[in-house]
Amino acid sequence: MENRAPRTSEAQRKAVREYEKRNDRINIIFPGGTKKRMKELGIEKPNTFIKEAVSAELDRMEKYSSGKGL
């Protein structure tokens, strides 16, 4: 077998590792048809929409919880 060079540079791999350290990854499975519904509502970037919706809901929950529990 040939010894091939990696397809990505070490610098690129390092940048990806640093990015992953600064961010959380959450994999979610939605019911079938969710992407279609988003598209019909004009949501062109589902990831951005989901991130903003979750962030807004967390802010709302934190505002009203004020240490009282949920």
N, C-alpha and C positions, 0 to 999 in steps of 0.2 A: 504494500500500500504506500502511496506517495505521502510525503510529509508536506502538507499544504499550509500556507500562511493563513492565519485567521482572516475572516471576511471583514471584521471590524478592528480598528486600531485599539491599542491598549488605552489610549487617551479617551476614546469613545466609550469603552467599557467602564473606565473609571468615572466618567461623567454620568453614565446611567446609574452606577452604584450610588453616587452622591445624590442624585435626584431621588432615588428610591429611599434613601435614608431620611430625606427631608419631607417625604409625603407618605400618607397611609394609602394602602390599596384595599378596596372593599369590592368584592365581586358579588353582584346581585342578579338574581333571575326574576324577571317580571312575567306576568301572565302574557300569553300570546296575544298579539294585536296592540300591545302598548306602544311600540315604535310607530305603528300605523296611526294610532290616535294622536301621538305627538306631532307627527308630520301633518296630519289633517288640521291641527291647531296652529300650524305655522312654526313649530319648533324645529329648526333646522339642525341644531346641535344638541342632541339629547344629553350628552355628558355634561355640557355646561349647564343646561337646565336642571339636571338632577343635582349637581354640586350646589347651585344657587338655592334650590328649593330646600335641600337638606340643611344648608348653612342657615337659611332664614328660619327654619323650624327650630333648629338648635338654639339660635339666638332668642327666639320667642320663648322657648321652654326654660332657658336659663333665666330670662328676665322675670318670669312668673314663679319660678321655683324658689329662688332666693334662699336656698338651703332648707326648704320645707319638704323636700322629697317630691317624687312624682306620683 
